């Protein structure tokens, strides 16, 4: 289990905000912590090392040409098969993270059709100025987010969004009724008004 966090803001994101989000998810990844910021974007990661335990697997991870930056939580069961198809990419690690990044560079959003595993990830295109966030088809790995006129904030846990200070702290009374009735809150709603869970396969 790892933890991802990030924000896309109209003004430059504050390093303290990203650090606070990462710190709130320390239990998800005790092996390493990383963050990257540039212009309106900040990406953070807590790492639990499973595949390729070396420092080469640290995140946020950049593509070989430095155009793309990614944070990823999950496991790809078919990453070896995908890597065998991506022979033109100059791999530097043995991680499934780098395979996922190379797959996105090759196939774009269509790479999701080829992935077998559980995941939540975000990729920032530094050239195209676009942020791509995705979640596995079964929704095993969570991605929570909130968006308003000023920013988009996302993370693996609600507590990370709250730690940012950018998420609303207002109870969603309809979601609370759902919880009391069914012992769960139905996605994409959460107990916080204005905070959503990215649906599976989105």
KEGU-807963 format. One record per residue (C-alpha): x, z, y; residue in three letters; residue number from 0. Coordinates in steps of 0.001 Angstrom, whole numbers, plus 500000, padded with zeros to 6 digits. Example, Ala and Ser with C-alpha at 12.3 -4.5 7.8 and 13.67 -1.06 7.14 Angstrom:
REM KEGU-807963
SITE      px      pz      py  rest   nr
SITE  512300  507800  495500   Ala    0
SITE  513670  507140  498940   Ser    1
END
This chain:
REM KEGU-807963
SITE      px      pz      py  rest   nr
SITE  500000  500000  500000   Unk    0
SITE  501282  499061  503444   Unk    1
SITE  499722  499300  506870   Unk    2
SITE  499376  496617  509523   Unk    3
SITE  498506  496981  513189   Unk    4
SITE  498450  494756  516211   Unk    5
SITE  496957  493836  519533   Unk    6
SITE  496416  490770  521652   Unk    7
SITE  496117  491768  525305   Unk    8
SITE  495759  489922  528582   Unk    9
SITE  498667  491968  529890   Unk   10
SITE  501818  492896  527998   Unk   11
SITE  501060  495481  525282   Unk   12
SITE  502602  498901  525702   Unk   13
SITE  505275  499846  523134   Unk   14
SITE  503863  503375  523017   Unk   15
SITE  500465  502064  521896   Unk   16
SITE  501952  500172  518949   Unk   17
SITE  504164  503125  518027   Unk   18
SITE  501142  505429  518004   Unk   19
SITE  499221  503018  515773   Unk   20
SITE  502131  502771  513349   Unk   21
SITE  502610  506543  513306   Unk   22
SITE  498955  507117  512423   Unk   23
SITE  499431  505006  509269   Unk   24
SITE  502744  506531  508146   Unk   25
SITE  501196  507592  504821   Unk   26
SITE  500523  503921  503986   Unk   27
SITE  504192  502940  504161   Unk   28
SITE  506924  505577  504017   Unk   29
SITE  509796  503154  503347   Unk   30
SITE  510104  501406  506712   Unk   31
SITE  508445  500965  510069   Unk   32
SITE  508674  497951  512343   Unk   33
SITE  507162  496532  515467   Unk   34
SITE  507518  493362  517530   Unk   35
SITE  506177  492510  520967   Unk   36
SITE  506242  489381  523080   Unk   37
SITE  504020  488533  526021   Unk   38
SITE  500430  489450  525199   Unk   39
SITE  501033  490213  521512   Unk   40
SITE  502254  493221  519583   Unk   41
SITE  502510  493522  515790   Unk   42
SITE  503300  496674  513828   Unk   43
SITE  503922  497454  510169   Unk   44
SITE  504421  500380  507790   Unk   45
SITE  506134  499331  504569   Unk   46
SITE  505764  500505  501013   Unk   47
SITE  508476  498537  499194   Unk   48
SITE  507334  497036  495897   Unk   49
SITE  508744  493488  495649   Unk   50
SITE  512325  492930  496928   Unk   51
SITE  513275  496453  497965   Unk   52
SITE  516029  495229  500293   Unk   53
SITE  515893  495424  504090   Unk   54
SITE  515335  491644  504106   Unk   55
SITE  511698  492335  503323   Unk   56
SITE  511053  494349  506477   Unk   57
SITE  508175  493386  508729   Unk   58
SITE  507091  492032  511115   Unk   59
SITE  508654  488980  509445   Unk   60
SITE  509660  485819  511297   Unk   61
SITE  509594  482331  509862   Unk   62
SITE  512935  480573  509452   Unk   63
SITE  512423  478672  512714   Unk   64
SITE  511179  481848  514505   Unk   65
SITE  507901  480147  515467   Unk   66
SITE  505655  482413  513381   Unk   67
SITE  505582  486212  513102   Unk   68
SITE  503603  487979  510377   Unk   69
SITE  502490  491426  509248   Unk   70
SITE  501043  491713  505769   Unk   71
SITE  499517  494318  503477   Unk   72
SITE  498884  493326  499895   Unk   73
SITE  500202  491682  496792   Unk   74
SITE  500123  488030  495717   Unk   75
SITE  500022  487740  491943   Unk   76
SITE  500899  484034  491995   Unk   77
SITE  503689  484142  494585   Unk   78
SITE  506277  482804  492137   Unk   79
SITE  504136  479745  491406   Unk   80
SITE  503538  479162  495120   Unk   81
SITE  507235  479540  495859   Unk   82
SITE  508002  476866  493273   Unk   83
SITE  505742  474480  495238   Unk   84
SITE  507336  475316  498586   Unk   85
SITE  510754  473898  497821   Unk   86
SITE  511339  472691  501387   Unk   87
SITE  511197  476203  502864   Unk   88
SITE  514562  478010  503275   Unk   89
SITE  513686  481320  501626   Unk   90
SITE  515869  484312  502502   Unk   91
SITE  514076  487011  500472   Unk   92
SITE  512388  487506  497126   Unk   93
SITE  509216  488867  498751   Unk   94
SITE  505668  487649  498386   Unk   95
SITE  505464  488192  502161   Unk   96
SITE  507797  485305  502867   Unk   97
SITE  505964  483121  500328   Unk   98
SITE  502686  483807  502133   Unk   99
SITE  504273  482931  505462   Unk  100
SITE  505696  479690  504058   Unk  101
SITE  502306  478844  502527   Unk  102
SITE  500611  479270  505903   Unk  103
SITE  503215  477054  507576   Unk  104
SITE  502666  474337  504958   Unk  105
SITE  498874  474455  504508   Unk  106
SITE  497526  476397  507479   Unk  107
SITE  494251  478259  506877   Unk  108
SITE  493795  476215  503690   Unk  109
SITE  496545  478338  502108   Unk  110
SITE  493860  480985  501484   Unk  111
SITE  492355  478782  498765   Unk  112
SITE  495636  479002  496849   Unk  113
SITE  496199  482749  497088   Unk  114
SITE  495513  484976  494088   Unk  115
SITE  495761  488596  495023   Unk  116
SITE  494686  491240  497502   Unk  117
SITE  495696  491053  501132   Unk  118
SITE  495099  491626  504793   Unk  119
SITE  497481  489882  507174   Unk  120
SITE  497979  488553  510678   Unk  121
SITE  500161  485646  511812   Unk  122
SITE  501044  484931  515436   Unk  123
SITE  502020  481351  516307   Unk  124
SITE  504465  481721  519207   Unk  125
SITE  504281  478030  520057   Unk  126
SITE  500541  477482  519665   Unk  127
SITE  499700  480926  521125   Unk  128
SITE  497177  481658  518385   Unk  129
SITE  496529  484658  516153   Unk  130
SITE  495295  484153  512580   Unk  131
SITE  493914  487180  510701   Unk  132
SITE  492631  487027  507116   Unk  133
SITE  491387  489261  504320   Unk  134
SITE  491172  488704  500553   Unk  135
SITE  487987  487444  498941   Unk  136
SITE  487078  490759  497316   Unk  137
SITE  487911  492786  500395   Unk  138
SITE  490331  495087  498587   Unk  139
SITE  492672  495395  501565   Unk  140
SITE  490901  496442  504775   Unk  141
SITE  491295  495050  508281   Unk  142
SITE  489415  496831  511071   Unk  143
SITE  489176  495418  514569   Unk  144
SITE  487636  495837  517993   Unk  145
SITE  487490  493310  520805   Unk  146
SITE  486401  493466  524427   Unk  147
SITE  487043  491558  527637   Unk  148
SITE  490626  492829  527806   Unk  149
SITE  492015  492879  524284   Unk  150
SITE  491714  492522  520529   Unk  151
SITE  493076  495422  518479   Unk  152
SITE  493300  495459  514665   Unk  153
SITE  494687  497694  511923   Unk  154
SITE  494416  498708  508293   Unk  155
SITE  492661  501955  509218   Unk  156
SITE  490175  503216  511787   Unk  157
SITE  492529  506046  512730   Unk  158
SITE  495101  503488  513915   Unk  159
SITE  492536  501884  516219   Unk  160
SITE  491672  505309  517616   Unk  161
SITE  495375  506100  518057   Unk  162
SITE  495713  503014  520257   Unk  163
SITE  493376  504503  522860   Unk  164
SITE  491852  501019  523175   Unk  165
SITE  488983  501438  520708   Unk  166
SITE  485645  502970  521666   Unk  167
SITE  485011  506522  520459   Unk  168
SITE  481253  506227  520345   Unk  169
SITE  479270  506945  517181   Unk  170
SITE  477140  504096  515856   Unk  171
SITE  473883  505918  515089   Unk  172
SITE  472483  503088  512957   Unk  173
SITE  475640  503078  510835   Unk  174
SITE  475436  506868  510525   Unk  175
SITE  471873  506539  509203   Unk  176
SITE  473173  503974  506698   Unk  177
SITE  475860  506416  505593   Unk  178
SITE  473406  509282  505149   Unk  179
SITE  471005  507042  503249   Unk  180
SITE  473427  505078  501051   Unk  181
SITE  476685  507090  501188   Unk  182
SITE  478389  504038  502693   Unk  183
SITE  478373  501952  505848   Unk  184
SITE  477666  498293  505200   Unk  185
SITE  480310  495933  506551   Unk  186
SITE  480972  494632  509070   Unk  187
SITE  479672  497823  510693   Unk  188
SITE  481626  501091  510840   Unk  189
SITE  480757  504560  512066   Unk  190
SITE  482232  503583  515437   Unk  191
SITE  480161  501434  517760   Unk  192
SITE  482050  498261  518641   Unk  193
SITE  484534  498624  515761   Unk  194
SITE  484113  496235  512836   Unk  195
SITE  485480  495662  509353   Unk  196
SITE  486558  492057  508793   Unk  197
SITE  484299  490806  505953   Unk  198
SITE  485893  489867  502610   Unk  199
SITE  487102  486280  502499   Unk  200
SITE  487192  485960  506279   Unk  201
END
